[in-house]
Amino acid sequence: MMVFPKLEMESVKHITTSTVRLTMFNDIIKQLQLPNKRLILDCCTWWNATYVMFSCVLEFKDIFPRYAQRDVSYKYLSSDEDWVRVEEVCSFFTLFNEVTNIISKEVFICKENCGDFDALEWWKVNNLKFRILSKIACEILSIPTTMVASKYAFSASGRVIDTYRSSLKTDTVQMLLCGFDWY
């Protein structure tokens, strides 16, 4: 079982959430004359951002101890074992990142050249190359989309408490709401 390296995520969050700390980190990069790159924080809506963040963190592996000497509030210095975990996660996510890039290019090319790209068909054709990912993609892509507005999809108030049920007790309303979650 792979253990996810949270210390490095907290480290990047600590540095990138303050312009003073980020400037301090960038000054070390400039002093060592490293390529002009920057730390990237994980984004919860972009699923391969974790890979991009960790691969970037690995490039700055030698910067973090120097940064820790300058910032007394920095408490996220990684051990050698932590760095091994980051490398393991990066090697695991490398394939996912490559597939994402391939699909992004395919979809972009298809949007330019043809109007009817079939993602399920693409995965059927490429399932030998990406065995596990093709199974995951087929399960996810086969879920039908909905046309319900988000305010109705995530709000149950009108369906539970209406003019006929306005005198229900709090416990009863909570039970009704929990009952809707099981459908």
N, CA, C and O of each residue as an XYZ file, in Angstrom:
732
protein
N       0.836     -1.180      0.000
C       0.000      0.000      0.000
C       0.884      1.248      0.000
O       1.837      1.353      0.771
N       0.548      2.178     -0.871
C       1.341      3.385     -0.986
C       0.842      4.430      0.014
O      -0.355      4.706      0.098
N       1.777      5.003      0.767
C       1.447      6.048      1.727
C       1.629      7.385      1.028
O       2.675      7.656      0.438
N       0.605      8.211      1.101
C       0.626      9.491      0.401
C       1.436     10.508      1.195
O       1.177     10.690      2.385
N       2.402     11.174      0.580
C       3.272     12.132      1.299
C       2.565     13.459      1.568
O       2.501     14.322      0.693
N       2.042     13.615      2.764
C       1.312     14.834      3.123
C       2.241     15.951      3.579
O       1.918     17.130      3.433
N       3.392     15.583      4.132
C       4.320     16.578      4.645
C       4.770     17.529      3.537
O       4.871     18.737      3.754
N       5.037     16.989      2.366
C       5.491     17.811      1.253
C       4.376     18.726      0.757
O       4.630     19.864      0.362
N       3.133     18.223      0.778
C       1.998     19.071      0.396
C       1.867     20.248      1.350
O       1.646     21.382      0.925
N       2.006     19.971      2.641
C       1.930     21.038      3.645
C       3.096     22.006      3.483
O       2.952     23.207      3.711
N       4.233     21.485      3.093
C       5.407     22.319      2.871
C       5.166     23.313      1.739
O       5.445     24.504      1.872
N       4.650     22.812      0.639
C       4.358     23.686     -0.511
C       3.275     24.689     -0.137
O       3.363     25.862     -0.497
N       2.257     24.232      0.584
C       1.178     25.133      1.005
C       1.727     26.240      1.901
O       1.358     27.406      1.756
N       2.619     25.866      2.835
C       3.213     26.840      3.754
C       3.968     27.926      2.985
O       3.852     29.111      3.297
N       4.728     27.518      1.993
C       5.561     28.473      1.260
C       4.734     29.314      0.291
O       4.943     30.523      0.200
N       3.806     28.701     -0.429
C       3.081     29.424     -1.484
C       1.957     30.316     -0.969
O       1.463     31.162     -1.715
N       1.547     30.156      0.264
C       0.455     30.990      0.778
C       0.916     32.324      1.345
O       0.101     33.102      1.840
N       2.199     32.593      1.277
C       2.725     33.867      1.758
C       3.716     34.409      0.727
O       4.635     33.702      0.313
N       3.531     35.656      0.317
C       4.447     36.242     -0.671
C       5.853     36.404     -0.091
O       6.841     36.285     -0.816
N       5.943     36.672      1.204
C       7.261     36.813      1.839
C       8.006     35.474      1.799
O       9.180     35.419      1.432
N       7.313     34.400      2.180
C       7.950     33.084      2.182
C       8.291     32.640      0.761
O       9.353     32.063      0.526
N       7.402     32.904     -0.174
C       7.656     32.525     -1.561
C       8.846     33.296     -2.130
O       9.652     32.735     -2.871
N       8.955     34.558     -1.791
C      10.105     35.365     -2.230
C      11.397     34.817     -1.633
O      12.421     34.744     -2.313
N      11.346     34.434     -0.366
C      12.511     33.847      0.289
C      12.940     32.558     -0.421
O      14.127     32.336     -0.656
N      11.972     31.726     -0.753
C      12.250     30.465     -1.452
C      12.827     30.737     -2.841
O      13.789     30.089     -3.255
N      12.240     31.694     -3.557
C      12.719     32.034     -4.905
C      14.116     32.654     -4.879
O      14.891     32.474     -5.818
N      14.438     33.378     -3.815
C      15.785     33.946     -3.681
C      16.843     32.844     -3.605
O      17.922     32.970     -4.183
N      16.528     31.770     -2.893
C      17.457     30.634     -2.801
C      17.638     30.008     -4.183
O      18.753     29.647     -4.560
N      16.565     29.883     -4.926
C      16.636     29.316     -6.286
C      17.535     30.174     -7.162
O      18.357     29.650     -7.913
N      17.383     31.494     -7.068
C      18.213     32.407     -7.867
C      19.684     32.330     -7.451
O      20.572     32.329     -8.303
N      19.941     32.266     -6.142
C      21.315     32.190     -5.652
C      22.026     30.937     -6.157
O      23.219     30.971     -6.458
N      21.295     29.844     -6.247
C      21.881     28.587     -6.735
C      21.854     28.482     -8.256
O      22.301     27.490     -8.831
N      21.326     29.516     -8.894
C      21.250     29.595    -10.360
C      20.561     28.367    -10.967
O      21.040     27.766    -11.928
N      19.426     28.024    -10.369
C      18.621     26.916    -10.875
C      17.673     27.437    -11.954
O      17.433     28.641    -12.048
N      17.140     26.529    -12.763
C      16.200     26.966    -13.799
C      15.044     27.756    -13.190
O      14.655     27.530    -12.044
N      14.518     28.663    -13.958
C      13.467     29.553    -13.474
C      12.131     28.814    -13.401
O      11.268     28.982    -14.264
N      11.975     28.003    -12.369
C      10.732     27.279    -12.133
C      10.137     27.767    -10.833
O      10.792     28.458    -10.053
N       8.875     27.396    -10.604
C       8.231     27.795     -9.363
C       7.498     26.615     -8.746
O       7.182     25.633     -9.418
N       7.236     26.736     -7.446
C       6.467     25.708     -6.753
C       5.025     25.729     -7.244
O       4.458     26.792     -7.497
N       4.451     24.566     -7.372
C       3.058     24.454     -7.812
C       2.282     23.762     -6.713
O       2.660     22.680     -6.263
N       1.200     24.381     -6.280
C       0.341     23.801     -5.250
C      -0.700     22.910     -5.902
O      -1.219     23.219     -6.975
N      -0.995     21.815     -5.249
C      -2.001     20.869     -5.722
C      -3.354     21.561     -5.863
O      -3.715     22.406     -5.044
N      -4.090     21.202     -6.898
C      -5.411     21.769     -7.149
C      -6.434     20.641     -7.118
O      -6.314     19.675     -7.872
N      -7.434     20.754     -6.260
C      -8.382     19.644     -6.083
C      -9.272     19.411     -7.293
O      -9.859     18.335     -7.409
N      -9.397     20.373     -8.197
C     -10.247     20.171     -9.367
C      -9.475     19.674    -10.582
O     -10.079     19.359    -11.607
N      -8.167     19.599    -10.488
C      -7.332     19.145    -11.591
C      -6.619     17.894    -11.108
O      -5.636     17.999    -10.374
N      -7.083     16.715    -11.496
C      -6.663     15.484    -10.828
C      -5.189     15.164    -11.006
O      -4.616     14.518    -10.129
N      -4.541     15.578    -12.088
C      -3.124     15.263    -12.219
C      -2.226     16.381    -11.685
O      -1.013     16.350    -11.890
N      -2.807     17.357    -11.009
C      -2.009     18.422    -10.390
C      -1.143     17.885     -9.258
O      -0.099     18.460     -8.952
N      -1.563     16.795     -8.637
C      -0.755     16.195     -7.578
C       0.567     15.703     -8.142
O       1.620     15.910     -7.540
N       0.513     15.062     -9.284
C       1.736     14.601     -9.930
C       2.629     15.800    -10.284
O       3.833     15.772    -10.030
N       2.049     16.829    -10.856
C       2.822     18.012    -11.256
C       3.468     18.651    -10.026
O       4.629     19.056    -10.069
N       2.707     18.738     -8.925
C       3.252     19.326     -7.704
C       4.418     18.503     -7.166
O       5.473     19.053     -6.849
N       4.232     17.172     -7.061
C       5.287     16.332     -6.499
C       6.523     16.273     -7.396
O       7.646     16.243     -6.893
N       6.334     16.257     -8.703
C       7.508     16.244     -9.588
C       8.271     17.560     -9.464
O       9.499     17.579     -9.547
N       7.548     18.649     -9.267
C       8.188     19.950     -9.054
C       8.917     19.978     -7.709
O      10.029     20.497     -7.614
N       8.292     19.423     -6.678
C       8.902     19.368     -5.345
C      10.210     18.580     -5.395
O      11.187     18.950     -4.743
N      10.225     17.501     -6.164
C      11.456     16.705     -6.290
C      12.594     17.513     -6.900
O      13.753     17.338     -6.526
N      12.267     18.392     -7.834
C      13.302     19.232     -8.437
C      13.901     20.203     -7.423
O      15.061     20.597     -7.548
N      13.111     20.588     -6.419
C      13.563     21.528     -5.400
C      13.971     20.840     -4.099
O      14.057     21.487     -3.055
N      14.215     19.564     -4.157
C      14.529     18.769     -2.958
C      15.666     19.388     -2.131
O      15.597     19.395     -0.902
N      16.688     19.895     -2.779
C      17.836     20.462     -2.073
C      17.589     21.885     -1.565
O      18.370     22.402     -0.767
N      16.523     22.506     -2.019
C      16.229     23.882     -1.607
C      15.569     23.917     -0.226
O      15.813     24.832      0.561
N      14.733     22.919      0.061
C      13.949     22.942      1.307
C      14.810     23.010      2.572
O      14.460     23.771      3.474
N      15.923     22.257      2.698
C      16.757     22.408      3.908
C      17.344     23.818      4.040
O      17.456     24.343      5.148
N      17.714     24.425      2.918
C      18.248     25.790      2.963
C      17.160     26.782      3.359
O      17.402     27.737      4.097
N      15.949     26.531      2.847
C      14.819     27.384      3.211
C      14.513     27.268      4.713
O      14.200     28.265      5.363
N      14.603     26.062      5.251
C      14.319     25.837      6.674
C      15.267     26.631      7.575
O      14.900     27.003      8.689
N      16.488     26.891      7.093
C      17.440     27.676      7.874
C      17.033     29.148      7.950
O      17.390     29.844      8.900
N      16.283     29.622      6.948
C      15.889     31.027      6.890
C      14.525     31.307      7.521
O      14.284     32.412      8.006
N      13.641     30.326      7.518
C      12.279     30.529      8.012
C      12.078     29.726      9.294
O      12.013     28.497      9.264
N      11.980     30.430     10.414
C      11.838     29.739     11.703
C      10.458     29.106     11.872
O      10.294     28.203     12.692
N       9.467     29.566     11.109
C       8.117     29.001     11.221
C       7.931     27.758     10.348
O       6.873     27.130     10.380
N       8.944     27.408      9.580
C       8.864     26.259      8.678
C       9.120     24.972      9.465
O      10.211     24.766      9.996
N       8.099     24.110      9.533
C       8.189     22.886     10.333
C       7.916     21.634      9.490
O       7.475     20.614     10.021
N       8.172     21.708      8.201
C       7.778     20.619      7.303
C       8.964     19.977      6.594
O       8.800     19.393      5.522
N      10.137     20.075      7.168
C      11.321     19.520      6.510
C      11.206     17.999      6.408
O      10.981     17.316      7.408
N      11.361     17.482      5.204
C      11.161     16.057      4.929
C      12.412     15.242      5.224
O      13.539     15.709      5.063
N      12.179     14.023      5.655
C      13.284     13.087      5.879
C      13.594     12.361      4.571
O      12.888     12.522      3.576
N      14.659     11.563      4.587
C      14.995     10.774      3.399
C      13.876      9.791      3.053
O      13.598      9.546      1.879
N      13.243      9.236      4.073
C      12.114      8.317      3.840
C      10.949      9.035      3.161
O      10.288      8.472      2.288
N      10.700     10.289      3.570
C       9.631     11.072      2.952
C       9.907     11.300      1.463
O       9.002     11.229      0.632
N      11.172     11.575      1.145
C      11.525     11.812     -0.257
C      11.390     10.542     -1.094
O      11.036     10.605     -2.271
N      11.670      9.400     -0.489
C      11.473      8.126     -1.192
C       9.987      7.948     -1.520
O       9.633      7.499     -2.610
N       9.121      8.307     -0.561
C       7.677      8.212     -0.805
C       7.233      9.142     -1.927
O       6.400      8.765     -2.751
N       7.783     10.352     -1.964
C       7.441     11.295     -3.038
C       7.852     10.710     -4.386
O       7.102     10.799     -5.358
N       9.031     10.118     -4.444
C       9.492      9.500     -5.693
C       8.576      8.342     -6.100
O       8.284      8.167     -7.283
N       8.123      7.551     -5.120
C       7.209      6.444     -5.418
C       5.884      6.955     -5.969
O       5.357      6.411     -6.939
N       5.350      8.000     -5.349
C       4.087      8.570     -5.818
C       4.256      9.129     -7.230
O       3.393      8.937     -8.087
N       5.365      9.819     -7.465
C       5.616     10.366     -8.805
C       5.716      9.264     -9.854
O       5.151      9.383    -10.941
N       6.428      8.202     -9.531
C       6.556      7.121    -10.510
C       5.201      6.453    -10.750
O       4.913      6.028    -11.869
N       4.371      6.358     -9.715
C       3.034      5.780     -9.866
C       2.149      6.668    -10.739
O       1.437      6.171    -11.612
N       2.195      7.991    -10.503
C       1.335      8.914    -11.240
C       1.865      9.270    -12.628
O       1.161      9.919    -13.401
N       3.073      8.866    -12.955
C       3.632      9.195    -14.266
C       2.749      8.676    -15.392
O       2.467      9.404    -16.344
N       2.314      7.430    -15.293
C       1.455      6.850    -16.327
C       0.136      7.610    -16.433
O      -0.332      7.889    -17.537
N      -0.463      7.945    -15.294
C      -1.712      8.698    -15.323
C      -1.525     10.052    -15.998
O      -2.376     10.491    -16.771
N      -0.419     10.702    -15.706
C      -0.143     12.001    -16.311
C       0.038     11.868    -17.824
O      -0.478     12.684    -18.587
N       0.768     10.843    -18.253
C       0.970     10.632    -19.686
C      -0.358     10.376    -20.397
O      -0.603     10.915    -21.477
N      -1.205      9.563    -19.796
C      -2.502      9.268    -20.402
C      -3.354     10.535    -20.470
O      -4.027     10.784    -21.470
N      -3.322     11.329    -19.407
C      -4.079     12.589    -19.416
C      -3.614     13.487    -20.548
O      -4.430     14.085    -21.249
N      -2.311     13.582    -20.727
C      -1.782     14.408    -21.811
C      -2.185     13.862    -23.175
O      -2.518     14.631    -24.076
N      -2.158     12.542    -23.333
C      -2.552     11.928    -24.606
C      -4.022     12.222    -24.887
O      -4.385     12.634    -25.989
N      -4.863     12.006    -23.876
C      -6.301     12.230    -24.068
C      -6.576     13.699    -24.353
O      -7.385     14.019    -25.224
N      -5.919     14.586    -23.637
C      -6.120     16.018    -23.868
C      -5.772     16.391    -25.297
O      -6.492     17.161    -25.932
N      -4.675     15.851    -25.809
C      -4.288     16.125    -27.191
C      -5.289     15.527    -28.165
O      -5.664     16.166    -29.147
N      -5.727     14.281    -27.891
C      -6.697     13.616    -28.768
C      -8.001     14.395    -28.826
O      -8.567     14.596    -29.900
N      -8.475     14.834    -27.661
C      -9.736     15.567    -27.624
C      -9.583     16.894    -28.335
O     -10.485     17.302    -29.066
N      -8.455     17.587    -28.139
C      -8.233     18.860    -28.804
C      -8.172     18.674    -30.313
O      -8.796     19.427    -31.060
N      -7.426     17.678    -30.759
C      -7.321     17.400    -32.194
C      -8.693     17.054    -32.752
O      -9.060     17.506    -33.837
N      -9.447     16.256    -32.013
C     -10.772     15.848    -32.465
C     -11.709     17.044    -32.556
O     -12.511     17.132    -33.485
N     -11.615     17.963    -31.606
C     -12.476     19.142    -31.652
C     -12.166     19.978    -32.886
O     -13.052     20.605    -33.467
N     -10.894     19.978    -33.276
C     -10.511     20.730    -34.455
C     -10.957     20.034    -35.736
O     -11.392     20.691    -36.682
N     -10.849     18.694    -35.770
C     -11.044     17.962    -37.020
C     -12.389     17.258    -37.147
O     -12.916     17.145    -38.253
N     -12.949     16.789    -36.055
C     -14.210     16.060    -36.155
C     -15.109     16.426    -34.987
O     -14.626     16.691    -33.886
N     -16.370     16.440    -35.215
C     -17.299     16.861    -34.181
C     -17.837     15.739    -33.330
O     -18.533     15.999    -32.348
N     -17.537     14.487    -33.676
C     -18.153     13.377    -32.949
C     -17.114     12.406    -32.401
O     -17.061     11.245    -32.808
N     -16.290     12.887    -31.476
C     -15.297     12.032    -30.827
C     -15.992     11.146    -29.807
O     -16.736     11.649    -28.964
N     -15.769      9.849    -29.864
C     -16.375      8.900    -28.945
C     -15.303      8.400    -27.977
O     -14.463      7.575    -28.335
N     -15.347      8.914    -26.740
C     -14.330      8.562    -25.751
C     -14.370      7.083    -25.400
O     -13.321      6.464    -25.220
N     -15.560      6.508    -25.301
C     -15.658      5.077    -25.000
C     -15.012      4.239    -26.100
O     -14.343      3.247    -25.813
N     -15.206      4.628    -27.337
C     -14.601      3.900    -28.455
C     -13.076      4.031    -28.416
O     -12.363      3.069    -28.700
N     -12.574      5.229    -28.064
C     -11.129      5.435    -27.975
C     -10.541      4.490    -26.937
O      -9.487      3.897    -27.164
N     -11.222      4.345    -25.790
C     -10.735      3.458    -24.746
C     -10.827      1.995    -25.165
O      -9.976      1.193    -24.781
N     -11.839      1.635    -25.943
C     -11.927      0.256    -26.441
C     -10.739     -0.061    -27.342
O     -10.166     -1.148    -27.262
N     -10.373      0.881    -28.191
C      -9.252      0.684    -29.113
C      -7.929      0.620    -28.348
O      -7.043     -0.160    -28.698
N      -7.799      1.434    -27.315
C      -6.526      1.542    -26.586
C      -6.500      0.756    -25.285
O      -5.634      0.993    -24.443
N      -7.431     -0.176    -25.100
C      -7.497     -0.876    -23.817
C      -6.322     -1.823    -23.584
O      -6.008     -2.113    -22.430
N      -5.675     -2.305    -24.607
C      -4.506     -3.159    -24.394
C      -3.301     -2.346    -23.931
O      -2.459     -2.837    -23.178
N      -3.229     -1.125    -24.380
C      -2.118     -0.257    -23.995
C      -2.291      0.260    -22.563
O      -1.318      0.390    -21.820
N      -3.535      0.553    -22.187
C      -3.848      1.083    -20.862
C      -4.931      0.203    -20.232
O      -6.092      0.606    -20.161
N      -4.565     -0.966    -19.787
C      -5.542     -1.959    -19.318
C      -6.380     -1.482    -18.136
O      -7.609     -1.490    -18.205
N      -5.739     -1.075    -17.075
C      -6.465     -0.681    -15.867
C      -7.193      0.635    -16.083
O      -8.359      0.776    -15.713
N      -6.500      1.600    -16.685
C      -7.132      2.899    -16.913
C      -8.335      2.783    -17.839
O      -9.308      3.519    -17.672
N      -8.292      1.880    -18.806
C      -9.432      1.737    -19.713
C     -10.647      1.203    -18.972
O     -11.774      1.594    -19.275
N     -10.438      0.317    -18.007
C     -11.563     -0.186    -17.205
C     -12.164      0.947    -16.370
O     -13.383      1.098    -16.290
N     -11.290      1.735    -15.754
C     -11.757      2.865    -14.944
C     -12.504      3.862    -15.824
O     -13.581      4.334    -15.458
N     -11.938      4.176    -16.971
C     -12.567      5.147    -17.872
C     -13.923      4.669    -18.351
O     -14.869      5.456    -18.406
N     -14.037      3.402    -18.698
C     -15.328      2.878    -19.168
C     -16.380      2.937    -18.074
O     -17.547      3.220    -18.347
N     -15.973      2.672    -16.831
C     -16.941      2.767    -15.732
C     -17.389      4.211    -15.517
O     -18.571      4.472    -15.294
N     -16.455      5.131    -15.584
C     -16.788      6.535    -15.339
C     -17.537      7.131    -16.530
O     -18.538      7.824    -16.347
N     -17.059      6.867    -17.746
C     -17.679      7.465    -18.925
C     -19.052      6.883    -19.239
O     -19.831      7.499    -19.967
N     -19.354      5.720    -18.709
C     -20.664      5.130    -18.974
C     -21.750      5.664    -18.047
O     -22.919      5.310    -18.202
N     -21.382      6.514    -17.086
C     -22.370      7.132    -16.198
C     -23.097      8.214    -16.991
O     -22.453      9.112    -17.534
N     -24.421      8.147    -17.068
C     -25.148      9.149    -17.845
C     -25.078     10.523    -17.190
O     -25.071     10.642    -15.965
N     -25.027     11.547    -18.016
C     -25.003     12.913    -17.504
C     -26.417     13.345    -17.157
O     -27.395     12.735    -17.590
N     -26.509     14.401    -16.371
C     -27.821     14.903    -15.963
C     -27.979     16.345    -16.399
O     -26.998     17.070    -16.559
N     -29.185     16.740    -16.584
C     -29.477     18.115    -16.990
C     -30.112     18.912    -15.844
O     -30.682     19.978    -16.075
N     -30.016     18.400    -14.615
C     -30.611     19.060    -13.466
C     -29.697     20.201    -13.021
O     -28.482     20.026    -12.938
N     -30.267     21.348    -12.741
C     -29.481     22.482    -12.253
C     -28.870     22.136    -10.905
O     -29.486     21.436    -10.101
N     -27.666     22.623    -10.658
C     -26.950     22.252     -9.435
C     -27.688     22.667     -8.171
O     -27.603     21.972     -7.159
N     -28.413     23.789     -8.203
C     -29.107     24.210     -6.985
C     -30.210     23.223     -6.608
O     -30.558     23.102     -5.433
N     -30.761     22.519     -7.595
C     -31.777     21.510     -7.296
C     -31.143     20.168     -6.946
O     -31.683     19.418     -6.133
N     -30.008     19.866     -7.551
C     -29.358     18.586     -7.290
C     -28.807     18.499     -5.871
O     -28.783     17.422     -5.275
N     -28.361     19.644     -5.324
C     -27.740     19.634     -4.017
C     -28.617     20.209     -2.913
O     -28.156     20.349     -1.780
N     -29.842     20.538     -3.205
C     -30.739     21.089     -2.200
C     -31.975     20.209     -2.080
O     -32.677     19.962     -3.061
N     -32.225     19.749     -0.885
C     -33.386     18.894     -0.652
C     -34.456     19.617      0.147
O     -35.468     19.013      0.502
N     -34.257     20.897      0.439
C     -35.174     21.598      1.335
C     -36.599     21.619      0.814
O     -37.526     21.381      1.588
N     -36.810     21.889     -0.446
C     -38.160     21.946     -0.994
C     -38.820     20.588     -1.089
O     -40.048     20.497     -1.119
N     -38.023     19.524     -1.136
C     -38.587     18.185     -1.235
C     -38.905     17.589      0.140
O     -39.649     16.612      0.230
N     -38.357     18.158      1.193
C     -38.582     17.624      2.533
C     -39.566     18.487      3.298
O     -40.546     17.983      3.846
N     -39.312     19.771      3.337
C     -40.183     20.676      4.086
C     -40.986     21.493      3.080
O     -40.465     22.426      2.469
N     -42.236     21.142      2.917
C     -43.131     21.897      2.050
C     -44.296     22.394      2.892
O     -44.258     22.292      4.119
N     -45.321     22.924      2.258
C     -46.444     23.488      3.021
C     -47.156     22.444      3.854
O     -47.751     22.784      4.877
N     -47.113     21.162      3.444
C     -47.789     20.110      4.197
C     -46.933     19.554      5.335
O     -47.460     18.955      6.272
N     -45.648     19.744      5.257
C     -44.746     19.172      6.263
C     -44.023     20.251      7.068
O     -42.964     19.973      7.632
N     -44.531     21.413      7.136
C     -43.827     22.525      7.782
C     -43.749     22.395      9.301
O     -42.976     23.111      9.938
N     -44.525     21.506      9.886
C     -44.488     21.378     11.345
C     -43.713     20.139     11.814
O     -43.861     19.716     12.960
N     -42.900     19.565     10.947
C     -42.116     18.390     11.328
C     -41.026     18.771     12.321
O     -40.483     19.874     12.273
N     -40.719     17.855     13.211
C     -39.647     18.082     14.174
C     -38.299     17.934     13.479
O     -38.199     17.324     12.415
N     -37.272     18.496     14.089
C     -35.922     18.477     13.525
C     -35.432     17.052     13.269
O     -34.855     16.777     12.217
N     -35.657     16.150     14.217
C     -35.217     14.755     14.048
C     -35.880     14.098     12.846
O     -35.234     13.353     12.109
N     -37.144     14.365     12.650
C     -37.879     13.773     11.519
C     -37.331     14.295     10.197
O     -37.161     13.525      9.252
N     -37.053     15.600     10.122
C     -36.491     16.195      8.901
C     -35.122     15.578      8.610
O     -34.818     15.264      7.459
N     -34.294     15.402      9.647
C     -32.975     14.798      9.447
C     -33.094     13.368      8.940
O     -32.318     12.950      8.080
N     -34.055     12.616      9.463
C     -34.252     11.245      8.988
C     -34.701     11.231      7.531
O     -34.264     10.385      6.751
N     -35.566     12.160      7.166
C     -36.017     12.234      5.772
C     -34.853     12.574      4.840
O     -34.724     11.994      3.762
N     -34.009     13.514      5.259
C     -32.850     13.892      4.447
C     -31.890     12.727      4.287
O     -31.386     12.484      3.190
N     -31.632     12.005      5.368
C     -30.740     10.837      5.287
C     -31.334      9.766      4.397
O     -30.605      9.064      3.696
N     -32.648      9.634      4.418
C     -33.297      8.657      3.552
C     -33.081      8.963      2.088
O     -32.954      8.041      1.282
N     -33.034     10.252      1.714
C     -32.806     10.621      0.326
C     -31.384     10.271     -0.115
O     -31.150     10.017     -1.297
N     -30.444     10.256      0.814
C     -29.057      9.940      0.469
C     -28.876      8.491      0.028
O     -27.892      8.169     -0.638
N     -29.794      7.628      0.382
C     -29.623      6.208      0.058
C     -30.114      5.861     -1.329
O     -29.875      4.747     -1.795
N     -30.786      6.764     -2.003
C     -31.280      6.467     -3.356
C     -30.197      6.584     -4.369
O     -30.437      6.369     -5.557
